[in-house]
Amino acid sequence: MTVSLAQSDSLSPAQARRIALSAQGFTDPRPAGVATIRHLRRVVARTGLLQIDSVNVLQRAHYLPLFSRLGAYPTALLDRAAYRTPRELFEYWGHEASLVSVALQPYLRWRMSAAHVHAWGRMRDIATDSPDLVRWVLDEIRNRGPLTAAEIEQDVPVRTQNWGWNWSEVKAALEWLFWTGEVTTARRNGAFARVYDLTERVLPPAVVNAPTPTESEARRELVRVAAAALGVAAEVELRDYFRLPVAGFRQAVTELVEDGVLRPVAVAGWRPTAYLHVDAKLPRRVDAATLLSPFDPLIWERGRTERLFGFRYRIEIYTPAAQRVHGYYVLPFLLGDALVARVDLKADRRAGVLRVPGAWAENGRPPGEVAEALAGRLRELAAWLDLTEVDTPERGDLALPLADALRSPSRVTV
């Protein structure tokens, strides 16, 4: 059951939190049986995109948001949607490297056409300094694709000068072509390396042949998608969702307000003005119990996470081990509408064990209640990853209660 938002011009923090969780799909029912492509589509319709990250200490980042919302789903569903015909998702720079709904590809062409402005580092340099290499790599893909960078590197022409092209230059050329939209990811190989092919041979013809929107139309649509995915959000969060440039962004927000898609609202305790999407729902309660990836779209913008949940979160992957506070790969735990714990996890695939280097309680919830719910989700996660057991937590103020809960049968039914 939901509460009407028709006349609301102000919200409490609890209301904003429930709206955000509903918009991200945490109030949608889990599949009664095995999840299907219909369930995956429902999640992607909510989020718009899934961030990709190469870290595999637990599970690749793009698989985890679906687990958080659907439970132990078959990962082949996502592989099929992203890397099999007909494509429903494609790889591009959305919120960082992402799997994006193919319907949004025309609205990202402005970014592709402005690669000389938005691309960075070696990608941009190679396009400027070695256009002949870029053309040669594109011809290799056109004539021999789909190919990995390593496969192309094997046929790099020998140069007579004192320098030559090498793998890093081929890879940079490929990434430039990827940024410009001339090539895209056909699939990933076993090492998670991109296999590149011409975009026109990968995406559905209806998408490839769709007219290109103007930049203002594209910005407006991307802000609209971000607003629907967030439910209620400040400007910084609307812009961060697709990493939009400042130029033209506020005009897009203004136009969406004028069209009635967004409505300015005040959220108690928030300094910035918030914008409520016209389709946002306010559930009376949220009954979630799930782990969140560090790259889950619910918590992408860390300032928003702190304002919504009172939860200060920083990923510590790139922090030296001795300086880490909570661990290497720490997942927040959502219980009800609150982030009540954080747990450091590692999939020890050789031993068949889900390691728990640390677990900490948050927000003053009873440790036993949190530990029982978390234990159930850890068991579910371990089974989904084909691990046979959950190891005893090693440190943290939730470690002992969680160890006790793991020794008892789980009664979590959410």
DOKE-79254 format. One record per atom (N, C-alpha, C): x, y, z. Coordinates in pm, whole numbers, padded with zeros to 5 digits, always signed. Layout:
residues N
XYZ ...
This chain:
residues 414
+00085-00119+00000 +00000+00000+00000 +00088+00124+00000 +00046+00226-00075 +00123+00348-00086 +00043+00467-00037 +00116+00575-00005 +00056+00701+00039 +00059+00797-00079 -00048+00875-00097 -00054+00970-00208 +00048+01081-00191 +00115+01115-00303 +00212+01225-00302 +00162+01343-00384 +00036+01341-00423 -00017+01438-00518 +00002+01582-00472 -00017+01612-00345 -00011+01749-00297 +00113+01778-00213 +00205+01683-00208 +00320+01698-00118 +00418+01802-00172 +00454+01900-00089 +00562+01991-00124 +00675+01983-00022 +00660+01892+00075 +00767+01867+00171 +00761+01720+00214 +00876+01668+00249 +00888+01528+00288 +00975+01516+00411 +00946+01416+00492 +01035+01384+00603 +01149+01297+00550 +01260+01287+00623 +01368+01199+00578 +01322+01054+00561 +01233+01006+00649 +01184+00869+00639 +01102+00851+00511 +01021+00951+00476 +00944+00942+00352 +01036+00940+00231 +01136+01028+00230 +01231+01032+00118 +01302+00898+00104 +01337+00839+00217 +01406+00709+00215 +01317+00601+00154 +01191+00597+00194 +01101+00494+00141 +01072+00516-00008 +01062+00642-00049 +01043+00672-00191 +01163+00622-00271 +01283+00649-00222 +01405+00608-00292 +01413+00456-00304 +01380+00385-00197 +01386+00239-00199 +01281+00181-00294 +01164+00241-00296 +01060+00195-00388 +01103+00217-00532 +01158+00335-00562 +01201+00366-00698 +01306+00269-00748 +01392+00222-00658 +01499+00130-00695 +01457-00017-00694 +01331-00043-00664 +01280-00179-00674 +01285-00262-00548 +01312-00201-00434 +01325-00279-00311 +01190-00309-00244 +01083-00255-00300 +00950-00294-00250 +00878-00386-00348 +00940-00416-00461 +00881-00512-00554 +00893-00653-00497 +00794-00738-00518 +00803-00874-00463 +00913-00954-00530 +00979-01037-00451 +01078-01128-00508 +01008-01237-00588 +01076-01297-00684 +01015-01406-00759 +00971-01519-00667 +00854-01577-00695 +00804-01689-00614 +00886-01814-00640 +00940-01827-00760 +01026-01941-00794 +01156-01889-00852 +01205-01957-00955 +01328-01913-01021 +01300-01786-01101 +01388-01688-01087 +01371-01563-01160 +01380-01586-01310 +01306-01506-01385 +01303-01516-01531 +01349-01385-01592 +01356-01381-01724 +01394-01259-01794 +01296-01146-01763 +01172-01179-01735 +01073-01077-01699 +01114-01005-01571 +01166-01079-01473 +01211-01018-01348 +01333-00930-01372 +01425-00976-01456 +01542-00895-01488 +01500-00764-01554 +01407-00773-01647 +01361-00651-01715 +01297-00554-01617 +01228-00607-01519 +01165-00519-01419 +01271-00441-01342 +01380-00508-01305 +01486-00440-01232 +01553-00335-01320 +01588-00373-01443 +01655-00279-01533 +01565-00161-01566 +01435-00184-01575 +01342-00073-01597 +01345+00023-01479 +01373-00028-01361 +01385+00057-01242 +01516+00136-01243 +01627+00066-01269 +01759+00127-01252 +01812+00195-01378 +01771+00149-01496 +01818+00206-01622 +01953+00153-01667 +02040+00122-01573 +02173+00073-01606 +02233+00002-01485 +02340-00074-01508 +02411-00147-01405 +02559-00119-01422 +02625-00078-01316 +02767-00047-01326 +02851-00173-01337 +02955-00167-01420 +03050-00277-01437 +03178-00244-01361 +03234-00343-01296 +03365-00326-01232 +03438-00458-01241 +03569-00452-01255 +03648-00574-01278 +03678-00652-01151 +03658-00592-01034 +03690-00661-00908 +03602-00785-00894 +03663-00897-00866 +03589-01023-00857 +03616-01095-00725 +03645-01018-00620 +03672-01080-00491 +03549-01150-00436 +03430-01103-00474 +03304-01167-00433 +03227-01211-00556 +03183-01117-00637 +03113-01141-00763 +03125-01013-00845 +03127-01024-00977 +03134-00905-01061 +03020-00810-01027 +03054-00680-01030 +02962-00578-00978 +02827-00576-01046 +02822-00603-01177 +02694-00588-01248 +02595-00698-01214 +02642-00811-01159 +02550-00917-01120 +02483-00890-00985 +02548-00814-00898 +02502-00804-00760 +02374-00723-00740 +02351-00610-00811 +02224-00539-00789 +02101-00625-00818 +02110-00715-00914 +01998-00806-00942 +01980-00905-00827 +02089-00955-00772 +02079-01043-00656 +02014-00969-00539 +02050-00842-00520 +01996-00764-00408 +01845-00748-00417 +01791-00748-00539 +01648-00725-00559 +01569-00853-00587 +01636-00954-00644 +01565-01076-00684 +01603-01198-00601 +01712-01192-00527 +01762-01312-00462 +01848-01392-00558 +01857-01521-00535 +01949-01607-00608 +01898-01638-00748 +01917-01544-00839 +01869-01558-00977 +01979-01624-01062 +01944-01681-01178 +02045-01736-01268 +02122-01623-01338 +02252-01615-01318 +02329-01507-01379 +02328-01515-01532 +02296-01633-01587 +02286-01646-01733 +02180-01552-01790 +02083-01512-01709 +01981-01417-01756 +02045-01285-01796 +02137-01236-01713 +02203-01110-01743 +02299-01126-01860 +02371-01235-01863 +02462-01260-01976 +02386-01261-02108 +02269-01323-02106 +02189-01331-02228 +02139-01193-02269 +02092-01114-02174 +02040-00981-02205 +02149-00888-02257 +02272-00906-02207 +02381-00816-02243 +02463-00862-02362 +02471-00994-02385 +02568-01043-02482 +02512-01144-02582 +02379-01153-02591 +02318-01242-02689 +02213-01164-02768 +02189-01208-02891 +02087-01146-02975 +01949-01201-02939 +01848-01115-02927 +01850-00970-02943 +01898-00900-02816 +01988-00804-02829 +02044-00734-02712 +01939-00649-02643 +01942-00655-02512 +01857-00566-02431 +01942-00465-02356 +02070-00497-02339 +02164-00408-02271 +02290-00398-02356 +02361-00289-02343 +02489-00277-02412 +02587-00204-02320 +02715-00226-02346 +02818-00163-02263 +02850-00024-02316 +02853+00072-02222 +02898+00207-02257 +02925+00283-02128 +02976+00405-02147 +03001+00492-02033 +02871+00559-01991 +02804+00501-01893 +02681+00558-01838 +02714+00623-01706 +02705+00544-01598 +02761+00585-01470 +02891+00505-01458 +03002+00563-01496 +03125+00487-01522 +03093+00381-01630 +03176+00278-01640 +03148+00170-01735 +03022+00098-01688 +02927+00080-01779 +02796+00030-01739 +02735-00058-01846 +02640-00140-01802 +02545-00205-01892 +02421-00117-01893 +02388-00067-02012 +02280+00031-02026 +02170-00027-02113 +02047+00007-02083 +01936-00034-02169 +01961+00014-02312 +01942-00076-02410 +01969-00038-02550 +01879+00078-02594 +01764+00094-02531 +01674+00203-02569 +01738+00339-02544 +01840+00344-02457 +01904+00471-02426 +02023+00502-02517 +02060+00409-02604 +02177+00432-02689 +02167+00562-02770 +02052+00590-02835 +02045+00717-02908 +02067+00840-02820 +02030+00830-02694 +02043+00944-02604 +02184+00960-02548 +02273+00867-02584 +02414+00878-02544 +02504+00911-02662 +02444+00932-02777 +02526+00963-02895 +02595+01098-02885 +02537+01192-02810 +02604+01320-02791 +02739+01299-02722 +02745+01202-02631 +02871+01173-02562 +02969+01108-02659 +02917+01023-02746 +03001+00958-02846 +03059+01060-02943 +02975+01152-02988 +03020+01250-03088 +03115+01354-03029 +03115+01367-02897 +03204+01463-02830 +03316+01391-02757 +03360+01277-02813 +03465+01199-02747 +03592+01281-02727 +03621+01372-02820 +03743+01453-02807 +03738+01543-02684 +03619+01567-02631 +03603+01649-02510 +03596+01562-02386 +03520+01452-02393 +03491+01374-02273 +03586+01259-02248 +03647+01203-02352 +03743+01094-02330 +03868+01151-02264 +03950+01063-02210 +04064+01111-02134 +04190+01031-02167 +04303+01087-02124 +04430+01017-02123 +04471+00959-02257 +04516+00833-02253 +04574+00768-02370 +04474+00753-02484 +04346+00736-02451 +04244+00726-02556 +04246+00848-02646 +04241+00964-02585 +04236+01088-02663 +04369+01112-02734 +04479+01080-02667 +04610+01099-02728 +04627+01014-02853 +04581+00889-02847 +04601+00800-02961 +04523+00848-03082 +04404+00904-03057 +04324+00955-03168 +04390+01075-03234 +04460+01155-03155 +04528+01274-03206 +04662+01239-03269 +04738+01155-03201 +04876+01127-03242 +04888+01016-03346 +04794+00921-03346 +04806+00805-03436 +04673+00773-03503 +04619+00867-03580 +04490+00838-03647 +04500+00722-03744 +04619+00699-03800 +04636+00585-03890 +04620+00454-03817 +04668+00447-03694 +04649+00326-03612 +04500+00305-03583 +04430+00412-03548 +04288+00400-03517 +04212+00348-03639 +04244+00401-03756 +04177+00354-03878 +04209+00207-03904 +04335+00168-03884 +04374+00029-03907 +04301-00066-03812 +04292-00028-03683 +04222-00111-03586 +04074-00124-03623 +04012-00015-03665 +03871-00022-03706 +03854-00114-03826 +03948-00109-03919 +03941-00199-04035 +03957-00344-03993 +04045-00370-03896 +04061-00506-03846 +03930-00559-03788 +03862-00475-03710 +03733-00515-03653 +03631-00536-03765 +03628-00446-03861 +03531-00455-03969 +03552-00582-04051 +03676-00617-04077 +03706-00729-04166 +03718-00863-04095 +03754-00860-03966 +03782-00987-03898 +03703-01005-03769 +03630-00902-03725 +03566-00906-03594 +03457-01010-03583 +03418-01039-03458 +03460-00974-03332 +03597-01024-03284 +03672-00933-03218 +03809-00961-03177 +03839-00899-03042 +03932-00961-02970 +03986-00900-02849 +04105-00812-02886 +04149-00729-02794 +04268-00648-02818 +04389-00736-02843 +04401-00845-02769 +04515-00935-02785 +04517-00998-02924 +04401-01031-02977 +04395-01090-03111 +04437-00989-03217 +04401-00865-03200 +04442-00762-03296 +04591-00737-03285 +04640-00735-03162 +04782-00707-03140 +04872-00806-03213 +04826-00930-03231 +04907-01030-03299 +04939-00991-03442 +04854-00907-03502 +04871-00869-03642 +04914-00723-03659 +04965-00662-03553 +05007-00522-03564 +05116-00510-03670 +05102-00418-03764 +05205-00402-03867 +05341-00367-03807 +05445-00423-03864 +05581-00392-03820 +05620-00256-03876 +05667-00168-03791 +05708-00035-03834 +05859-00031-03858 +05902+00048-03951 +06045+00056-03981 +06115+00163-03898 +06037+00249-03833 +06097+00351-03749 +06151+00289-03620 +06205+00375-03534 +06260+00328-03408 +06154+00296-03305 +06029+00321-03340 +05919+00290-03248 +05816+00210-03323 +05731+00144-03251 +05625+00065-03314 +05499+00068-03231 +05395+00018-03289 +05270+00006-03214 +05281-00114-03122 +05221-00104-03004 +05222-00216-02910 +05081-00239-02857 +05068-00336-02768 +04935-00373-02720 +04864-00255-02655 +04935-00178-02576 +04868-00068-02505 +04812+00033-02604 +04881+00054-02717 +04832+00148-02817 +04710+00091-02890 +04713-00039-02921 +04596-00103-02982 +04476-00094-02888 +04500-00123-02760 +04391-00115-02662 +04337+00027-02651 +04427+00126-02652 +04383+00265-02644 +04299+00301-02767 +04341+00253-02885 +04264+00280-03007 +04126+00216-02998 +04120+00094-02947 +03991+00026-02930 +03901+00102-02833 +03959+00149-02724 +03877+00221-02626 +03830+00355-02680 +03911+00418-02767 +03865+00539-02834 +03747+00508-02925 +03758+00401-03002 +03649+00362-03092 +03525+00321-03013 +03546+00260-02897 +03435+00225-02808 +03367+00352-02759 +03447+00451-02719 +03390+00577-02670 +03311+00646-02780 +03362+00646-02902 +03292+00715-03011 +03170+00638-03058 +03153+00513-03011 +03036+00434-03050 +03052+00358-03179 +03171+00363-03239 +03190+00289-03364 +03202+00139-03341 +03256+00102-03226 +03257-00039-03186 +03195-00051-03049 +03154-00172-03016 +03099-00199-02883 +03140-00339-02841 +03096-00380-02725 +03132-00510-02674 +03037-00615-02729 +03092-00709-02804 +03010-00820-02854 +02985-00922-02745 +03089-00945-02664 +03078-01036-02551 +03201-01016-02464 +03207-01087-02353 +03326-01092-02269 +03382-01234-02274 +03514-01247-02281 +03569-01382-02278 +03589-01428-02134 +03648-01546-02116 +03660-01603-01982 +03742-01520-01886 +03833-01439-01939 +03915-01353-01855 +03850-01216-01834 +03728-01201-01879 +03650-01079-01869 +03701-00969-01962 +03784-01006-02059 +03830-00909-02158 +03720-00883-02260 +03711-00758-02305 +03612-00723-02406 +03646-00788-02540 +03542-00837-02606 +03552-00881-02745 +03474-00777-02826 +03545-00706-02913 +03488-00589-02981 +03431-00627-03118 +03324-00555-03156 +03271-00567-03290 +03207-00434-03328 +03177-00416-03456 +03108-00295-03499 +02973-00284-03429 +02941-00166-03383 +02815-00144-03313 +02696-00185-03398 +02703-00157-03527 +02590-00188-03616 +02566-00338-03629 +02668-00420-03595 +02651-00565-03601 +02608-00623-03467 +02605-00541-03364 +02575-00591-03229 +02436-00547-03182 +02407-00419-03195 +02280-00366-03143 +02166-00396-03239 +02042-00400-03188 +01926-00423-03275 +01916-00316-03383 +01878-00353-03505 +01866-00255-03613 +01776-00136-03578 +01669-00163-03502 +01578-00053-03465 +01649+00052-03383 +01746+00010-03301 +01824+00105-03221 +01927+00176-03308 +02000+00099-03387 +02103+00156-03474 +02043+00260-03568 +01925+00233-03619 +01861+00321-03719 +01773+00429-03658 +01761+00431-03527 +01677+00533-03462 +01739+00671-03483 +01658+00773-03501 +01711+00909-03520 +01787+00955-03396 +01884+01038-03419 +01965+01091-03308 +01898+01213-03247 +01865+01210-03119 +01803+01328-03056 +01902+01445-03051 +01849+01564-03035 +01936+01679-03008 +01999+01662-02871 +02104+01737-02846 +02170+01727-02715 +02075+01765-02603 +01993+01865-02622 +01900+01905-02517 +01795+01796-02493 +01747+01733-02600 +01653+01622-02584 +01718+01505-02510 +01842+01476-02544 +01913+01366-02481 +01936+01393-02333 +01981+01512-02300 +02002+01545-02159 +01872+01535-02081 +01765+01585-02139 +01636+01581-02070 +01592+01436-02044 +01610+01350-02143 +01570+01211-02125 +01656+01141-02020 +01785+01167-02019 +01872+01102-01921 +01842+01153-01779 +01811+01280-01766 +01771+01332-01634 +01638+01270-01593 +01547+01254-01688 +01418+01193-01655 +01437+01048-01607 +01521+00972-01677 +01547+00833-01636 +01611+00830-01497 +01707+00919-01473 +01771+00925-01342 +01670+00960-01234 +01583+01056-01261 +01484+01097-01162 +01387+00985-01130 +01345+00910-01231 +01255+00797-01208 +01325+00690-01126 +01454+00667-01153 +01529+00565-01081 +01557+00603-00936 +01566+00733-00910 +01596+00780-00775 +01471+00813-00694 +01362+00844-00760 +01237+00876-00689 +01233+01019-00644 +01323+01054-00554 +01339+01191-00508 +01488+01216-00496 +01533+01330-00549 +01678+01351-00556 +01711+01498-00569 +01829+01534-00519 +01883+01667-00539 +01952+01673-00675 +01986+01794-00719 +02047+01811-00850 +02175+01730-00865 +02259+01730-00764 +02387+01661-00775 +02368+01512-00804 +02261+01455-00748 +02235+01311-00769 +02176+01285-00907 +02091+01376-00953 +02035+01362-01087 +02146+01369-01193 +02242+01456-01169 +02351+01472-01265 +02450+01356-01255 +02472+01305-01135 +02570+01199-01115 +02527+01066-01176 +02396+01044-01187 +02348+00911-01226 +02405+00869-01362 +02408+00963-01458 +02469+00936-01589 +02596+01020-01609 +02649+01074-01500 +02771+01155-01505 +02759+01264-01612 +02652+01341-01601 +02624+01444-01700 +02708+01569-01675 +02749+01638-01782 +02822+01764-01763 +02729+01872-01711 +02788+01974-01651 +02709+02084-01596 +02633+02157-01707 +02699+02175-01821 +02638+02251-01930 +02507+02189-01974 +02402+02268-01968 +02271+02224-02014 +02192+02142-01914 +02256+02105-01802 +02186+02017-01708 +02069+02089-01641 +02093+02207-01589 +01985+02277-01517 +01870+02314-01611 +01901+02339-01736 +01794+02365-01832 +01706+02242-01847 +01767+02124-01848 +01690+01999-01857 +01600+01983-01736 +01652+02014-01617 +01570+02005-01495 +01454+02104-01502 +01484+02227-01543 +01379+02329-01554 +01269+02285-01649 +01306+02229-01763 +01206+02185-01860 +01122+02069-01806 +01184+01979-01733 +01110+01867-01675 +01013+01916-01566 +01053+02020-01494 +00961+02080-01396 +00844+02146-01469 +00873+02218-01575 +00767+02285-01651 +00670+02184-01713 +00722+02067-01750 +00639+01962-01811 +00564+01879-01707 +00588+01906-01579 +00520+01832-01474 +00581+01696-01443 +00697+01666-01500 +00764+01538-01472 +00833+01541-01336 +00888+01657-01302 +00952+01676-01172 +00880+01785-01094 +00880+01771-00961 +00823+01873-00875 +00921+01905-00763 +00959+02032-00748 +01049+02067-00637 +00980+02041-00503 +01053+01979-00412 +01003+01955-00277 +01115+01981-00178 +01077+02007-00056 +01174+02024+00052 +01178+01895+00134 +01297+01845+00159 +01314+01729+00246 +01379+01779+00375 +01316+01754+00486 +01368+01802+00615 +01511+01753+00635 +01599+01849+00666 +01739+01814+00691 +01827+01820+00568 +01766+01833+00449 +01845+01844+00326 +01868+01992+00296 +01989+02030+00270 +02016+02168+00229 +01971+02194+00087 +02001+02108-00010 +01958+02136-00147 +01810+02109-00169 +01753+02175-00268 +01617+02145-00312 +01614+02004-00369 +01508+01931-00341 +01490+01797-00397 +01385+01804-00507 +01392+01705-00597 +01296+01695-00706 +01230+01559-00700 +01098+01560-00696 +01018+01440-00685 +00966+01402-00823 +00990+01277-00865 +00941+01233-00995 +00791+01210-00989 +00723+01240-01099 +00577+01233-01103 +00525+01092-01073 +00601+00989-01105 +00557+00852-01082 +00608+00792-00952 +00673+00873-00870 +00729+00821-00745 +00618+00771-00654 +00647+00663-00583 +00553+00604-00488 +00611+00613-00347 +00521+00635-00252 +00559+00638-00110 +00496+00519-00041 +00567+00409-00025 +00510+00294+00045 +00496+00323+00195 +00398+00261+00257 +00380+00280+00401 +00494+00217+00480 +00555+00113+00422 +00670+00051+00488 +00753-00023+00383 +00875-00052+00419 +00965-00129+00333 +01011-00250+00413 +00997-00368+00355 +01032-00491+00426 +01151-00561+00361 +01252-00485+00325 +01369-00543+00259 +01462-00610+00361 +01538-00705+00313 +01648-00765+00389 +01748-00814+00286 +01848-00731+00256 +01935-00764+00144 +02071-00695+00156 +02170-00755+00094 +02304-00698+00087 +02315-00611-00038 +02391-00502-00028 +02410-00410-00139 +02555-00411-00185 +02573-00422-00316 +02706-00408-00372 +02760-00267-00347 +02892-00252-00333 +02948-00116-00327 +02915-00034-00450 +02875-00101-00560 +02844-00032-00685 +02695-00036-00717 +02612-00053-00614 +02468-00052-00634 +02421+00090-00660 +02331+00111-00760 +02286+00247-00789 +02215+00316-00673 +02163+00240-00577 +02101+00303-00460 +02201+00389-00384 +02329+00349-00385 +02429+00417-00301 +02544+00474-00382 +02525+00496-00512 +02631+00555-00593 +02679+00687-00535 +02587+00777-00510 +02624+00910-00465 +02633+00907-00313 +02756+00915-00261 +02778+00889-00118 +02714+00995-00028 +02708+01120-00075 +02640+01223+00004 +02492+01192+00019 +02430+01142-00087 +02289+01103-00082 +02271+00987+00016 +02361+00891+00012 +02354+00776+00104 +02356+00824+00249 +02440+00920+00275 +02450+00971+00413 +02323+01048+00452 +02267+01127+00359 +02146+01203+00391 +02024+01112+00404 +02015+01010+00319 +01899+00920+00324 +01903+00826+00442 +02021+00772+00470 +02030+00662+00567 +02114+00692+00690 +02175+00812+00696 +02265+00840+00807 +02382+00742+00809 +02428+00703+00691 +02526+00595+00677 +02643+00649+00595 +02757+00668+00660 +02874+00717+00588 +02949+00598+00529 +02959+00597+00397 +03013+00479+00329 +03123+00518+00232 +03237+00453+00244 +03348+00470+00151 +03402+00333+00118 +03420+00305-00012 +03479+00178-00050 +03631+00189-00031 +03691+00085+00025 +03831+00092+00066 +03922+00003-00018 +03876-00036-00137 +03956-00121-00225 +04093-00060-00252 +04098+00071-00274 +04222+00136-00313 +04296+00196-00194 +04249+00167-00074 +04316+00212+00048 +04417+00106+00092 +04539+00145+00128 +04636+00046+00179 +04575-00035+00293 +04606-00164+00297 +04542-00256+00392 +04550-00205+00536 +04664-00150+00574 +04682-00106+00713 +04593+00013+00747 +04545+00084+00647 +04462+00203+00671 +04313+00177+00657 +04274+00057+00618 +04132+00027+00602 +04063+00020+00738 +03942+00076+00743 +03864+00075+00866 +03778-00051+00874 +03708-00082+00764 +03613-00193+00767 +03652-00311+00678 +03742-00289+00581 +03784-00402+00500 +03793-00369+00353 +03825-00470+00273 +03852-00452+00129 +03723-00438+00048 +03627-00530+00066 +03505-00531-00015 +03385-00541+00079 +03340-00424+00122 +03241-00414+00228 +03104-00383+00170 +03005-00465+00206 +02869-00448+00157 +02779-00397+00268 +02705-00288+00245 +02601-00248+00341 +02489-00352+00344 +02424-00363+00460 +02310-00454+00474 +02186-00372+00500 +02087-00387+00411 +01960-00315+00420 +01857-00404+00490 +01802-00355+00599 +01698-00428+00671 +01582-00331+00694 +01463-00367+00642 +01353-00270+00644 +01390-00154+00553 +01387-00033+00607 +01426+00083+00526 +01554+00146+00578 +01636+00070+00651 +01757+00125+00711 +01880+00040+00675 +01993+00107+00663 +02120+00036+00649 +02171+00009+00790 +02167-00117+00831 +02185-00153+00972 +02318-00222+01000 +02394-00254+00896 +02522-00322+00917 +02606-00307+00793 +02733-00339+00808 +02823-00350+00694 +02909-00473+00716 +02935-00546+00607 +03003-00674+00620 +03107-00689+00509 +03228-00721+00549 +03338-00744+00455 +03331-00889+00410 +03330-00911+00278 +03309-01046+00226 +03412-01082+00120 +03440-01212+00111 +03530-01264+00009 +03486-01405-00027 +03475-01433-00157 +03442-01567-00204 +03571-01646-00220 +03595-01739-00131 +03712-01828-00142 +03668-01948-00225 +03681-01935-00355 +03627-02037-00446 +03703-02168-00437 +03831-02163-00411 +03909-02286-00400 +03863-02370-00282 +03836-02303-00170 +03791-02375-00050 +03641-02395-00048 +03567-02326-00135 +03422-02337-00136 +03357-02268-00018 +03418-02157+00028 +03373-02091+00150 +03352-01942+00125 +03246-01886+00183 +03226-01742+00185 +03293-01689+00311 +03403-01618+00295 +03478-01562+00408 +03411-01433+00455 +03415-01411+00586 +03358-01290+00646 +03467-01225+00731 +03558-01149+00668 +03666-01088+00746 +03619-00989+00852 +03498-00933+00837 +03450-00840+00938 +03302-00810+00923 +03238-00774+01035 +03096-00736+01034 +03072-00635+01144 +03003-00526+01111 +02980-00417+01205 +02832-00377+01204 +02778-00346+01320 +02640-00301+01333 +02633-00149+01316 +02515-00100+01273 +02491+00043+01252 +02355+00080+01308 +02338+00209+01335 +02207+00268+01363 +02136+00213+01486 +02209+00150+01575 +02152+00112+01704 +02046+00003+01700 +02034-00073+01592 +01939-00183+01590 +01988-00296+01679 +01898-00377+01741 +01942-00488+01825 +02033-00583+01748 +02153-00610+01798 +02248-00694+01724 +02193-00831+01688 +02115-00891+01779 +02062-01024+01751 +01967-01024+01632 +01881-00923+01625 +01786-00911+01514 +01859-00892+01382 +01959-00803+01382 +02037-00778+01261 +02115-00902+01220 +02178-00968+01318 +02261-01085+01289 +02177-01198+01230 +02058-01220+01282 +01974-01328+01231 +01935-01303+01086 +01894-01180+01056 +01856-01148+00919 +01977-01156+00826 +02090-01104+00870 +02211-01105+00788 +02259-01248+00763 +02252-01334+00863 +02295-01473+00846 +02217-01542+00736 +02087-01517+00731 +02005-01577+00627 +02048-01532+00488 +02079-01404+00473 +02121-01354+00343 +02262-01401+00306 +02347-01418+00403 +02481-01470+00374 +02473-01615+00326 +02386-01693+00386 +02367-01830+00338 +02316-01831+00194 +02220-01743+00167 +02164-01734+00032 +02273-01692-00067 +02355-01594-00029 +02462-01548-00116 +02563-01659-00142 +02601-01732-00038 +02697-01841-00055 +02644-01947-00151 +02518-01983-00136 +02459-02084-00225 +02456-02034-00368 +02423-01906-00387 +02418-01848-00521 +02555-01851-00587 +02660-01834-00507 +02797-01834-00559 +02857-01975-00565 +02773-02077-00540 +02818-02217-00540 +02925-02242-00435 +02912-02176-00320 +03000-02200-00206 +02924-02284-00105 +02993-02372-00036 +02924-02469+00049 +02896-02421+00190 +02967-02317+00235 +02944-02271+00372 +02985-02126+00389 +02938-02067+00499 +02976-01932+00539 +03072-01944+00656 +03190-01887+00643 +03292-01897+00747 +03255-01811+00869 +03316-01840+00981 +03294-01763+01104 +03348-01621+01087 +03268-01518+01117 +03318-01381+01106 +03443-01360+01191 +03536-01280+01141 +03665-01267+01206 +03676-01149+01302 +03614-01035+01270 +03627-00918+01358 +03506-00827+01339 +03497-00725+01426 +03386-00632+01419 +03287-00655+01532 +03211-00550+01570 +03121-00562+01685 +02999-00649+01656 +02978-00688+01530 +02868-00778+01497 +02917-00921+01477 +03046-00943+01489 +03103-01075+01458 +03048-01185+01547 +03044-01164+01678 +02997-01269+01768 +02848-01298+01751 +02760-01195+01750 +02619-01225+01726 +02596-01293+01590 +02672-01252+01489 +02656-01312+01357 +02704-01457+01358 +02812-01485+01429 +02860-01623+01439 +02755-01711+01505 +02691-01659+01609 +02585-01736+01676 +02468-01760+01581 +02430-01656+01506 +02317-01671+01413 +02349-01769+01301 +02471-01773+01258 +02511-01865+01151 +02510-02010+01197 +02519-02031+01329 +02513-02166+01382 +02370-02215+01399 +02274-02122+01383 +02133-02157+01400 +02061-02147+01265 +01952-02222+01247 +01875-02213+01122 +01819-02071+01104 +01821-02022+00982 +01769-01890+00953 +01617-01892+00950 +01555-01786+01007 +01410-01775+01002 +01366-01656+00918 +01460-01600+00838 +01427-01485+00756 +01332-01525+00644 +01224-01457+00631 +01126-01490+00527 +01103-01375+00429 +01171-01261+00451 +01148-01144+00365 +01193-01176+00223 
